[in-house]
Amino acid sequence: MTDYPDKDAYTEAKIADELRAQLTVATEGAVKHGADRDWANEWLRKLGAKQISGRSEYRMHVPLTGSYGWRVKAGSRAEAAERFLEQVQRLAKAGKITADGSYDNVYDVKFDEPVAAADVQFYSGPEDPTESTEPVPGLDALKAEIRKMLMEGVAVQGWGYNYARRTIANMGLDPLPNFGFKNVEVPVSGTVTVSVRVFEDASMDEIQETTAATIRKQGTISVKPDEIGAITSQDEDAEDEPENLYSL
C-alpha cells in the first residue's frame, strides 16, 4: 500500500473531488431543465469543478460587401424604382435583411479574405468554459461555497428548492435554511403605458391631468422598472411558496 505523507490532506482532497463531481452532475441536471449555463459554469469554474458543455444555438456574423436585389410588380420602371428605393431605405433603417418573403437577394458577395476565427462576432450563444486561474478552495471553504451556489440558484436563478435540498443532502452537507415568501416594500421608478381618452385638441397639461386621474382610478398599474431602490420594510413570512421552476 502506498504511504502518503499526509493522509489527512489526501483524504480531504479526495472528498473535495467527490463533492465537485456531484456538484457538476446536479448542475448539469438543472441546466438541462433551463437553468442558465453561463452562470452555472462561472460557479463551477471558481470551485474547480468540471463545467457544463452541450449543444447550443449560436448566432454570429462577419462583414461582407455585395449587391442587393429585390423583386416587385409595378406598372413601370419608374414605379418599380421608387418602390425599390423605399425598400432600400427600410433596410437601411432596420440595419439588416431578414427572410420575410419579400424576395430579397444578395449578389456578388465578397468577404474580407481570408476570413479568420478572430473575425467572427458572436451576438448570441453561451460562452465557452474557461479554466480558473485562481486557487481552488479547500474542503471547508468548498462546502461553504457549494451551499452559497445552491442558495443563489434557488433564490435568484429559479432552481427548485426541493432539488437543491436533495442535492446538498446527497453531498452530506449541512441542510439549506427554510425558503419561503416575505412581503417587502421597495421603491420602484419606471415607465408605464396608459391608454387615456382625451379630446383631439387637448393640450399636454390636459392630457397630463387626465392621465393622472386615470392612474388614480385604476389603483394599481404595471410598471417597466428603470430603477429599483433598497427595501424599506418587510412583513412577517408570507405563505410557503410552490416549488420553483427546476423542480427535478
C-alpha positions in Angstrom: 0.0 0.0 0.0 1.2 3.5 -0.8 2.0 5.5 2.2 1.0 9.1 1.8 3.0 11.6 3.9 -0.2 13.5 4.9 -3.1 11.1 4.9 -5.5 13.8 6.2 -4.7 16.1 3.3 -5.1 13.3 0.9 -8.5 12.3 2.4 -9.7 15.9 2.3 -8.6 16.3 -1.3 -10.4 13.1 -2.3 -13.6 14.2 -0.6 -13.4 17.6 -2.2 -13.0 16.0 -5.7 -16.1 13.8 -5.0 -18.1 16.9 -4.0 -17.1 18.7 -7.1 -18.1 15.7 -9.3 -21.5 15.6 -7.5 -22.0 19.3 -8.0 -21.3 19.1 -11.7 -23.9 16.3 -12.1 -26.5 18.2 -10.2 -25.8 21.4 -12.0 -26.0 19.6 -15.4 -29.5 18.4 -14.5 -30.6 21.9 -13.7 -29.1 23.2 -16.9 -30.9 20.6 -19.0 -34.2 21.9 -17.5 -33.5 25.5 -18.3 -31.0 26.9 -15.8 -28.5 29.5 -17.0 -25.4 27.6 -18.2 -23.1 30.7 -18.1 -24.0 31.4 -14.5 -23.6 27.8 -13.6 -20.2 27.4 -15.3 -18.9 30.6 -13.6 -19.6 28.9 -10.2 -18.2 25.6 -11.3 -15.0 27.2 -12.7 -14.5 29.1 -9.4 -14.9 25.9 -7.4 -12.6 23.9 -9.6 -15.4 21.6 -10.8 -15.9 20.3 -14.3 -18.0 22.7 -16.3 -21.2 22.0 -18.3 -21.0 21.7 -22.1 -23.6 20.8 -24.6 -25.1 21.8 -28.0 -26.5 25.3 -28.1 -27.7 27.7 -30.7 -25.1 30.3 -31.7 -25.6 33.4 -33.8 -22.7 35.2 -35.4 -21.7 37.4 -38.3 -18.7 38.7 -40.4 -18.5 41.7 -42.6 -19.3 41.4 -46.3 -19.9 43.5 -49.4 -22.3 42.8 -52.3 -25.2 43.9 -54.4 -28.7 43.9 -53.0 -31.5 42.8 -55.3 -35.3 42.9 -54.8 -38.3 41.8 -56.9 -41.5 43.7 -57.2 -44.5 44.0 -59.5 -45.2 47.5 -60.8 -46.7 49.4 -63.7 -43.5 51.0 -64.9 -39.8 51.1 -64.3 -40.2 54.5 -62.6 -42.7 53.0 -60.1 -40.6 49.9 -59.6 -37.5 52.0 -58.9 -39.4 54.2 -56.5 -40.7 51.2 -54.5 -37.2 49.7 -54.6 -35.7 52.8 -53.1 -38.3 52.7 -50.4 -37.4 49.2 -49.6 -33.7 50.1 -49.5 -34.5 52.9 -47.1 -36.4 50.5 -44.9 -33.5 48.1 -44.8 -31.0 50.9 -44.1 -33.1 52.0 -41.1 -33.5 48.4 -39.9 -29.8 47.7 -40.4 -30.5 44.1 -41.5 -32.0 41.9 -44.2 -34.3 39.2 -43.0 -36.1 36.4 -44.8 -39.6 38.0 -44.7 -40.9 36.7 -48.1 -40.2 40.0 -49.9 -37.8 38.4 -52.5 -34.6 39.7 -51.0 -31.4 38.5 -52.6 -27.7 39.5 -52.2 -25.4 39.0 -55.2 -21.7 39.3 -55.8 -21.0 38.6 -52.2 -17.4 39.3 -51.1 -15.8 38.6 -47.7 -12.6 40.0 -46.4 -10.1 37.3 -47.2 -9.1 35.2 -45.6 -11.9 35.1 -43.0 -10.4 34.1 -39.7 -11.9 32.9 -36.4 -11.0 36.3 -34.9 -13.3 38.0 -37.5 -16.4 36.1 -36.3 -18.6 38.2 -34.0 -21.0 36.4 -31.7 -24.2 38.1 -30.7 -26.0 35.0 -29.2 -24.9 31.8 -27.5 -23.2 30.7 -24.3 -19.6 31.4 -23.5 -17.1 28.5 -23.8 -15.9 27.2 -20.5 -12.6 28.6 -19.3 -10.2 27.4 -16.7 -9.9 29.3 -13.5 -6.5 30.9 -12.7 -7.4 31.3 -9.0 -6.6 28.7 -6.4 -9.4 26.3 -5.8 -10.9 26.4 -2.3 -10.0 23.7 0.3 -12.6 21.3 1.7 -14.2 23.6 4.3 -14.4 26.6 2.0 -15.7 24.3 -0.8 -18.6 23.1 1.4 -19.5 26.7 2.3 -19.3 27.8 -1.4 -21.4 24.9 -2.6 -24.1 26.0 -0.1 -23.9 29.6 -1.4 -24.1 28.4 -5.0 -27.2 26.3 -4.4 -28.9 29.1 -2.3 -28.2 31.6 -5.1 -29.5 29.1 -7.6 -32.8 28.8 -5.7 -33.2 32.5 -4.8 -32.1 34.1 -8.0 -31.8 31.6 -10.8 -35.0 29.7 -10.3 -33.7 26.3 -9.2 -36.2 24.1 -7.3 -35.8 24.4 -3.6 -36.5 20.7 -3.1 -34.0 19.8 -5.8 -31.3 21.9 -4.2 -32.2 20.4 -0.8 -31.9 16.9 -2.1 -28.6 17.7 -3.8 -27.0 19.1 -0.7 -28.3 16.2 1.4 -26.7 13.7 -1.1 -23.4 15.5 -0.6 -23.7 15.1 3.1 -23.5 18.9 3.7 -25.5 21.0 6.2 -29.1 21.4 5.1 -30.3 24.6 3.5 -32.3 27.1 5.5 -36.1 27.3 5.0 -37.2 29.1 1.9 -40.4 31.0 1.7 -42.1 34.2 0.8 -41.6 37.6 2.5 -43.7 40.6 1.7 -41.4 43.6 1.2 -41.8 47.2 0.2 -39.4 48.6 -2.3 -39.5 51.9 -4.2 -39.5 51.5 -8.0 -39.3 54.2 -10.6 -40.1 53.3 -14.2 -42.3 53.9 -17.2 -45.9 52.8 -17.7 -48.0 53.0 -20.9 -51.6 54.2 -20.1 -54.4 54.4 -22.6 -56.5 57.6 -21.9 -59.5 59.1 -23.7 -58.9 62.8 -24.5 -60.2 65.4 -26.9 -58.5 65.8 -30.2 -57.2 69.3 -29.4 -56.3 68.6 -25.8 -53.2 70.3 -24.5 -50.3 68.5 -22.8 -51.5 69.8 -19.4 -55.0 68.5 -20.0 -53.6 65.1 -21.1 -51.4 65.1 -18.0 -54.4 65.7 -15.8 -56.5 63.1 -17.5 -53.6 60.6 -17.2 -53.1 61.2 -13.5 -56.9 60.8 -12.9 -56.9 57.5 -14.9 -54.0 56.1 -12.9 -55.6 57.1 -9.6 -58.8 55.4 -10.6 -57.1 52.2 -11.7 -55.3 51.9 -8.3 -52.6 49.6 -9.5 -50.6 49.6 -12.7 -47.8 47.5 -14.3 -44.6 49.4 -14.5 -41.5 48.6 -16.6 -38.8 49.3 -13.9 -36.0 51.7 -14.7 -34.5 51.8 -11.2 -35.2 49.6 -8.1 -34.3 51.0 -4.7 -33.5 49.4 -1.4 -36.1 47.6 0.7 -37.7 50.0 3.1 -39.7 47.4 5.2 -40.7 43.8 5.4 -43.6 41.9 6.8 -43.6 38.6 8.5 -43.1 35.5 6.4 -45.8 35.0 3.8 -47.3 31.7 2.9 -45.0 28.9 1.7 -44.1 29.1 -2.0 -44.9 26.5 -4.5 -41.9 24.6 -5.9 -39.7 26.5 -8.3 -39.2 26.1 -12.0 -36.4 23.5 -11.9 -38.1 21.0 -9.5 -36.3 17.9 -10.5 
